[in-house]
Amino acid sequence: MANYNSAFTGAQIDAALALASSAVQPADIPTGPQGPQGETGPQGETGPQGETGPQGDTGPQGIQGPQGDTGPQGIQGPTGDTGPQGDTGPQGIQGPQGDTGPQGDTGPQGIQGPTGDTGPAGSDATVNATNVAAAGGVLSDPTGVTGADAITNIMRLTQAEYDAIVTPDASTIYAITDA
């Protein structure tokens, strides 16, 4: 049975065609001029999907495409072996003078030098309490006292001046004036 796009069923149309073909023969029908083409009927329903055909032959190689963009940076590889020692390069220019370094430790005692010439003769002055006092000195005699040390200097100063002394002298008497 054929498919038709009509208000009649396919069976009704097929029956009418069979009846018409037996009743009238084409030779019996006078023919007139051909009428104008009728309007295109509406689109019929889509038929079922056909089976997939066999695989076709591989086509020829296409032309090479354009160069692609550069890819991202790869991860760093492991460090390689150390190469051989290179030749020594030329001497560089001298750099600027560096800062002076800190004071070094005192070196060892040197050997004693030769004896110097004899100096001129001194005066015949006698050292006694009167001469020491007249010269502004201090007379100190620790003789006969166990553990006593001689005093060689007496000094008058303020507390602030005394505090500024890094290491006071053990043989000096300090008189603080603002205490």
FIZA-60341 format. One line per field, with one value per residue: residue number from 1; x, y, z of N, C-alpha, C in turn; residue in three letters. Coordinates in Angstrom, 2 decimals. Example, Ala and Ser with C-alpha at 12.3 -4.5 7.8 and 13.67 -1.06 7.14 Angstrom:
REM FIZA-60341
resi	(1	2) .
n_px	(13.19	12.85) .
n_py	(-5.69	-2.25) .
n_pz	(7.80	7.08) .
ca_px	(12.30	13.67) .
ca_py	(-4.50	-1.06) .
ca_pz	(7.80	7.14) .
c_px	(13.20	12.90) .
c_py	(-3.30	0.03) .
c_pz	(7.80	7.87) .
resn	(ALA	SER) .
***
This chain:
REM FIZA-60341
resi	(1	2	3	4	5	6	7	8	9	10	11	12	13	14	15	16	17	18	19	20	21	22	23	24	25	26	27	28	29	30	31	32	33	34	35	36	37	38	39	40	41	42	43	44	45	46	47	48	49	50	51	52	53	54	55	56	57	58	59	60	61	62	63	64	65	66	67	68	69	70	71	72	73	74	75	76	77	78	79	80	81	82	83	84	85	86	87	88	89	90	91	92	93	94	95	96	97	98	99	100	101	102	103	104	105	106	107	108	109	110	111	112	113	114	115	116	117	118	119	120	121	122	123	124	125	126	127	128	129	130	131	132	133	134	135	136	137	138	139	140	141	142	143	144	145	146	147	148	149	150	151	152	153	154	155	156	157	158	159	160	161	162	163	164	165	166	167	168	169	170	171	172	173	174	175	176	177	178	179) .
n_px	(0.85	0.56	1.87	-0.03	-0.75	-3.45	-6.96	-8.29	-8.06	-5.28	-6.15	-8.66	-8.04	-6.48	-8.43	-10.18	-8.56	-8.10	-10.64	-11.11	-9.17	-10.07	-12.45	-12.20	-10.28	-7.14	-7.06	-9.68	-10.22	-10.62	-8.01	-7.00	-5.48	-2.52	-2.90	-2.07	0.80	0.26	0.19	2.91	2.72	2.34	5.20	6.15	6.25	9.33	11.20	12.24	15.55	18.14	20.25	23.71	26.17	28.89	32.37	34.24	37.01	40.25	40.98	43.16	46.37	46.19	47.15	49.88	49.12	49.10	51.82	51.60	50.80	53.36	54.00	53.43	56.05	58.17	58.81	61.74	64.62	66.78	69.89	72.80	75.92	79.02	81.04	84.32	87.19	87.55	89.76	91.96	90.85	91.62	93.58	91.73	90.71	92.06	90.30	88.50	89.97	89.61	87.73	89.32	90.41	89.54	91.39	94.17	95.34	97.82	101.16	103.81	106.36	109.15	112.66	115.23	116.66	119.87	122.02	121.56	123.27	125.06	123.37	123.36	124.83	122.91	121.21	122.30	120.21	118.44	116.03	113.42	110.89	110.36	111.30	109.61	107.01	107.33	107.50	104.91	104.15	103.28	104.11	104.70	105.05	105.08	106.64	107.31	104.68	102.59	101.20	100.53	100.32	102.10	101.01	100.78	99.56	97.16	93.89	91.41	88.01	84.74	81.73	80.64	82.85	84.53	82.97	83.25	85.74	87.30	88.93	89.82	92.85	94.77	96.71	96.06	94.46	91.14	89.36	86.14	84.32	81.71	79.98) .
n_py	(-1.16	2.27	5.45	8.33	11.83	12.91	13.57	11.26	7.78	5.63	3.15	3.73	5.39	3.67	1.79	3.37	4.05	1.57	0.91	2.97	2.48	0.20	0.91	3.02	3.50	4.80	5.52	6.01	8.39	11.69	14.02	17.12	20.37	20.61	21.29	23.93	23.66	22.20	23.33	22.76	20.07	19.64	18.97	15.67	13.19	12.40	9.65	6.37	5.88	4.90	1.98	1.92	2.51	0.66	0.99	3.54	3.94	5.05	8.45	10.61	11.89	14.90	18.41	19.92	21.51	24.89	26.20	25.48	27.19	28.03	25.76	25.55	26.33	23.69	21.53	21.98	20.15	17.58	18.48	18.61	16.75	17.99	20.00	19.98	21.72	25.06	27.22	29.59	32.86	36.23	38.64	40.66	44.15	46.29	46.55	49.04	50.73	49.06	49.27	50.17	47.60	46.08	46.76	44.74	41.94	42.44	41.94	39.48	39.98	41.79	41.22	42.33	45.46	46.92	48.29	51.67	54.83	56.33	58.61	62.20	63.47	63.51	65.71	66.45	66.12	65.32	62.94	63.47	63.89	66.63	67.62	66.15	67.06	69.77	69.62	69.05	66.43	63.16	61.63	58.33	55.55	52.29	50.53	47.86	47.19	44.56	43.51	46.05	48.73	51.23	54.63	56.64	58.81	61.42	62.50	65.00	65.09	65.16	63.17	62.30	62.55	60.63	58.34	58.14	57.05	54.31	52.16	52.43	53.56	51.58	52.59	55.18	57.73	58.76	61.68	62.55	65.36	66.38	64.97) .
n_pz	(0.00	-0.78	0.48	1.19	1.20	2.37	3.00	2.85	3.59	2.99	2.05	1.04	-1.09	-2.70	-3.38	-4.87	-7.04	-8.19	-9.07	-10.89	-12.80	-14.05	-15.17	-16.98	-19.85	-20.89	-23.58	-24.10	-23.01	-23.73	-24.36	-23.13	-23.12	-21.05	-17.66	-15.25	-13.02	-9.91	-6.45	-4.20	-2.03	1.56	3.76	4.27	6.93	8.61	7.58	8.89	10.35	8.22	7.68	8.68	6.28	4.60	5.66	4.12	1.78	2.89	2.62	0.59	1.84	3.60	3.16	5.02	8.10	9.55	11.64	15.09	18.23	20.65	23.26	26.88	29.34	30.25	33.14	35.23	34.52	36.02	37.68	35.75	35.25	36.63	34.63	32.98	34.44	33.52	31.54	33.17	33.57	32.31	34.28	36.45	36.81	39.41	42.43	44.45	47.33	50.37	53.51	56.61	58.69	61.92	65.00	65.50	67.57	70.13	69.27	69.89	72.43	71.39	70.62	72.85	72.32	71.44	74.02	74.87	74.37	77.07	79.08	79.81	82.82	85.81	88.17	91.52	93.29	96.24	97.11	99.17	101.72	101.81	99.35	97.58	98.29	97.67	94.92	94.24	94.53	95.89	98.85	99.63	101.64	101.88	103.28	105.46	105.94	105.54	102.47	101.68	99.27	97.46	97.19	94.44	93.41	93.93	93.38	92.63	91.77	90.06	90.67	88.23	86.52	87.65	87.20	84.47	84.07	82.70	83.71	86.89	88.49	90.64	92.31	92.85	94.72	94.75	95.13	95.58	94.77	94.67	96.31) .
ca_px	(0.00	1.34	1.59	-0.60	-1.03	-4.82	-7.96	-8.76	-7.09	-4.57	-6.97	-9.75	-7.46	-6.10	-9.67	-10.71	-7.68	-8.34	-11.95	-10.98	-8.34	-10.82	-13.61	-11.88	-8.95	-6.61	-7.41	-11.06	-10.36	-10.04	-7.01	-6.98	-4.14	-2.06	-3.20	-0.89	1.32	-0.36	1.06	3.63	2.04	3.13	6.31	5.75	7.00	10.66	11.21	13.17	16.99	18.64	21.41	25.00	26.83	30.23	33.47	34.83	38.47	40.93	41.27	44.58	46.97	45.93	48.34	50.27	48.50	50.05	52.56	50.80	51.38	54.36	53.40	53.93	57.39	58.21	59.46	63.20	65.20	67.79	71.19	73.73	77.24	79.93	81.95	85.75	87.67	87.91	91.02	91.93	90.60	92.65	93.59	90.77	91.25	92.13	89.12	88.77	90.56	88.62	87.73	90.35	89.92	89.65	92.72	94.56	95.91	99.22	102.09	104.69	107.44	110.32	113.94	115.76	117.62	121.19	122.05	121.76	124.39	124.88	122.83	124.14	124.80	121.77	121.53	122.61	119.08	118.10	114.59	112.94	109.51	110.29	111.44	108.42	105.91	107.60	107.26	103.49	104.00	102.74	105.09	104.03	106.06	104.43	107.65	107.01	103.25	102.35	100.07	100.27	100.90	102.41	100.11	101.62	98.81	95.89	93.17	90.10	87.14	83.31	81.27	80.47	84.19	85.02	82.20	83.70	87.03	87.04	89.61	90.52	94.22	94.80	97.68	95.60	93.33	90.21	88.54	84.92	84.06	80.29	79.21) .
ca_py	(0.00	3.50	6.51	9.53	12.94	13.23	13.39	9.88	6.79	5.00	2.04	4.31	5.88	2.50	1.19	4.26	3.94	0.27	1.00	3.89	1.91	-0.82	1.49	3.91	3.28	6.09	5.82	6.44	9.71	12.74	14.81	18.55	20.93	20.32	22.36	24.46	22.80	22.45	23.74	21.67	19.63	19.80	18.05	14.44	12.83	11.84	8.19	5.81	5.95	3.76	1.30	2.53	1.88	0.12	1.95	3.92	3.90	6.21	9.48	10.94	12.71	16.33	19.27	20.20	22.70	25.92	25.98	25.74	28.07	27.42	25.21	26.14	25.94	22.42	21.58	21.96	18.82	17.45	19.13	17.76	16.54	19.14	19.95	20.10	23.05	25.91	27.96	30.77	34.07	37.27	39.36	41.76	45.43	46.35	47.15	50.21	50.50	48.63	49.94	49.71	46.54	46.36	46.67	43.35	41.64	42.86	40.88	39.02	40.89	41.71	41.02	43.58	46.15	47.17	49.30	53.00	55.63	56.85	59.96	63.20	63.33	64.14	66.62	65.78	66.37	64.24	62.76	63.34	64.36	68.06	67.80	65.59	67.98	71.00	69.35	68.72	64.99	62.48	60.74	57.13	54.58	51.12	49.64	47.27	46.84	43.43	43.65	47.46	49.23	52.66	55.56	57.50	59.95	61.78	63.26	65.51	65.12	64.97	61.77	62.02	62.36	59.34	57.28	58.04	56.33	52.91	51.33	53.28	53.15	51.09	53.34	56.57	58.02	59.65	62.47	63.00	66.70	66.77	63.98) .
ca_pz	(0.00	-0.91	1.45	0.57	2.11	1.96	4.03	2.71	4.01	1.88	1.55	0.24	-2.34	-3.49	-3.89	-5.91	-8.21	-8.82	-9.73	-12.01	-13.85	-14.77	-15.81	-18.11	-20.40	-21.30	-24.96	-24.11	-22.39	-24.58	-23.63	-23.40	-22.78	-19.68	-16.70	-14.53	-11.97	-8.61	-5.36	-3.52	-0.81	2.79	4.01	4.93	8.14	8.35	7.63	9.88	10.07	7.46	8.25	8.37	5.14	4.88	5.80	2.85	1.71	3.48	1.62	0.45	2.90	3.43	3.25	6.40	8.66	10.01	12.90	16.29	19.25	21.53	24.48	28.14	29.80	30.96	34.45	35.14	34.64	37.09	37.43	35.02	35.85	36.57	33.49	33.34	34.85	32.39	31.64	34.03	32.81	32.48	35.54	36.47	37.29	40.87	43.04	45.29	48.66	51.35	54.80	57.55	59.56	63.36	65.61	65.77	68.88	70.33	68.90	70.98	72.83	70.52	71.31	73.44	71.46	72.04	75.07	74.32	74.89	78.42	79.07	80.56	84.28	86.45	89.28	92.78	94.19	97.14	97.20	100.54	101.85	101.52	97.90	96.92	98.54	96.94	93.50	94.07	94.52	97.06	99.44	100.12	102.04	102.43	103.84	106.74	106.06	104.65	101.53	101.35	98.03	97.51	96.50	93.61	92.89	94.57	92.37	93.04	90.60	90.35	90.55	86.80	85.95	88.14	86.52	83.08	84.02	82.36	84.70	87.87	88.84	92.02	93.12	92.91	95.61	94.06	96.07	94.89	95.31	94.68	97.05) .
c_px	(0.90	0.96	1.07	-0.84	-2.41	-5.75	-8.51	-7.69	-6.44	-5.40	-8.09	-9.22	-7.11	-7.35	-10.24	-9.87	-7.93	-9.65	-11.84	-10.18	-9.09	-11.99	-13.24	-10.46	-8.43	-6.97	-8.82	-11.23	-9.77	-9.07	-7.10	-5.59	-3.81	-2.35	-1.94	-0.47	0.66	0.68	1.70	2.91	2.93	4.17	5.79	6.62	8.33	10.59	12.21	14.62	17.40	19.85	22.69	25.65	28.21	31.26	34.06	36.35	39.04	41.28	42.75	45.04	46.67	47.23	48.62	49.64	49.54	50.70	51.66	51.52	52.39	53.67	53.99	55.33	57.30	58.90	60.97	63.70	66.25	69.10	72.12	75.05	78.07	80.88	83.39	86.09	88.06	89.25	90.85	91.75	91.69	92.50	92.59	91.43	91.20	90.90	89.50	89.35	89.45	88.73	88.84	89.73	90.08	91.09	93.02	95.11	97.36	100.12	102.98	105.79	108.63	111.59	114.47	116.80	118.93	121.10	122.36	122.97	124.06	124.43	123.70	123.96	123.61	122.21	121.80	121.46	118.81	116.60	114.26	111.54	109.38	110.36	110.20	107.25	106.10	107.33	105.79	103.24	103.43	103.81	104.34	105.10	105.37	105.40	107.21	105.54	102.96	101.09	99.78	100.96	101.14	101.34	101.00	100.90	97.55	95.21	91.83	89.26	85.69	82.95	81.14	81.82	84.76	84.31	82.67	85.03	86.73	87.66	90.35	91.88	94.26	95.78	97.33	94.45	92.47	89.34	87.37	84.46	82.57	79.41	78.72) .
c_py	(1.23	4.48	7.74	10.57	13.45	13.03	11.97	8.94	6.19	3.89	2.57	4.78	4.71	1.86	2.03	4.17	2.62	0.29	1.86	3.26	0.83	-0.23	2.30	3.61	4.62	6.44	6.34	7.85	10.74	13.58	16.24	19.09	20.65	21.53	22.85	23.50	23.19	22.85	22.51	21.34	19.80	18.69	16.83	14.16	12.20	10.33	7.68	5.90	4.71	3.15	2.02	1.76	1.38	1.26	2.25	3.83	5.16	7.19	9.79	11.83	14.18	17.13	19.58	21.50	23.70	25.54	26.33	26.69	27.29	26.95	25.86	25.60	24.62	22.56	21.46	20.54	18.77	18.13	18.14	17.61	17.80	18.95	20.09	21.55	23.84	26.59	29.16	32.00	35.11	37.97	40.52	43.04	45.46	47.07	48.33	49.78	50.11	49.42	49.35	48.68	46.90	46.17	45.21	43.19	42.13	41.68	40.50	40.06	40.69	41.48	42.37	44.16	46.38	48.28	50.65	53.69	56.11	58.29	60.91	62.99	64.10	65.08	65.81	65.94	65.13	64.16	62.57	63.94	65.81	68.30	67.28	66.54	69.26	70.81	69.02	67.24	64.47	61.53	59.55	56.11	53.37	50.14	49.16	46.89	45.74	43.69	45.08	47.82	50.72	53.43	56.53	58.74	60.16	62.72	63.73	65.64	64.91	63.50	61.38	61.77	61.01	58.19	57.09	57.31	54.86	51.97	52.25	52.70	52.77	51.88	54.83	56.66	59.05	60.35	63.04	64.29	67.04	65.79	64.54) .
c_pz	(0.00	0.19	0.70	1.63	1.72	3.13	3.99	3.19	2.78	1.26	0.66	-1.11	-3.24	-4.11	-5.02	-7.16	-8.93	-9.61	-10.98	-13.12	-14.62	-15.55	-17.03	-18.54	-20.90	-22.74	-25.06	-23.60	-23.33	-23.72	-24.06	-23.07	-21.31	-18.81	-15.99	-13.41	-10.66	-7.55	-4.71	-2.23	0.41	2.95	4.74	6.16	7.75	8.52	8.66	9.40	9.31	8.13	7.83	7.25	5.52	4.96	4.43	2.92	2.36	2.37	1.55	1.60	2.59	3.53	4.72	6.86	9.13	11.34	14.08	17.24	20.09	22.81	25.72	28.49	30.56	32.32	34.27	35.35	35.74	36.68	36.76	35.76	35.71	35.41	33.92	33.70	33.61	32.61	32.55	33.16	33.06	33.83	35.44	36.97	38.81	41.39	43.93	46.65	49.62	52.64	55.68	58.49	61.03	63.85	65.92	67.18	68.94	70.03	70.07	71.25	71.90	71.32	71.81	72.51	72.17	73.09	74.44	74.94	76.29	78.32	79.87	82.06	84.83	87.56	90.54	93.78	95.02	97.22	98.66	100.59	101.47	100.01	97.15	97.09	97.76	95.45	93.24	94.06	95.81	97.56	100.05	100.42	102.66	103.08	105.22	106.91	105.02	103.80	101.14	100.05	98.17	96.74	95.74	93.14	93.73	93.59	92.92	91.77	91.01	90.20	89.07	86.14	86.38	87.40	85.07	82.95	83.77	83.40	85.68	88.23	90.32	92.90	93.17	93.90	94.89	95.12	95.27	95.53	95.38	95.44	98.37) .
resn	(MET	ALA	ASN	TYR	ASN	SER	ALA	PHE	THR	GLY	ALA	GLN	ILE	ASP	ALA	ALA	LEU	ALA	LEU	ALA	SER	SER	ALA	VAL	GLN	PRO	ALA	ASP	ILE	PRO	THR	GLY	PRO	GLN	GLY	PRO	GLN	GLY	GLU	THR	GLY	PRO	GLN	GLY	GLU	THR	GLY	PRO	GLN	GLY	GLU	THR	GLY	PRO	GLN	GLY	ASP	THR	GLY	PRO	GLN	GLY	ILE	GLN	GLY	PRO	GLN	GLY	ASP	THR	GLY	PRO	GLN	GLY	ILE	GLN	GLY	PRO	THR	GLY	ASP	THR	GLY	PRO	GLN	GLY	ASP	THR	GLY	PRO	GLN	GLY	ILE	GLN	GLY	PRO	GLN	GLY	ASP	THR	GLY	PRO	GLN	GLY	ASP	THR	GLY	PRO	GLN	GLY	ILE	GLN	GLY	PRO	THR	GLY	ASP	THR	GLY	PRO	ALA	GLY	SER	ASP	ALA	THR	VAL	ASN	ALA	THR	ASN	VAL	ALA	ALA	ALA	GLY	GLY	VAL	LEU	SER	ASP	PRO	THR	GLY	VAL	THR	GLY	ALA	ASP	ALA	ILE	THR	ASN	ILE	MET	ARG	LEU	THR	GLN	ALA	GLU	TYR	ASP	ALA	ILE	VAL	THR	PRO	ASP	ALA	SER	THR	ILE	TYR	ALA	ILE	THR	ASP	ALA) .
***
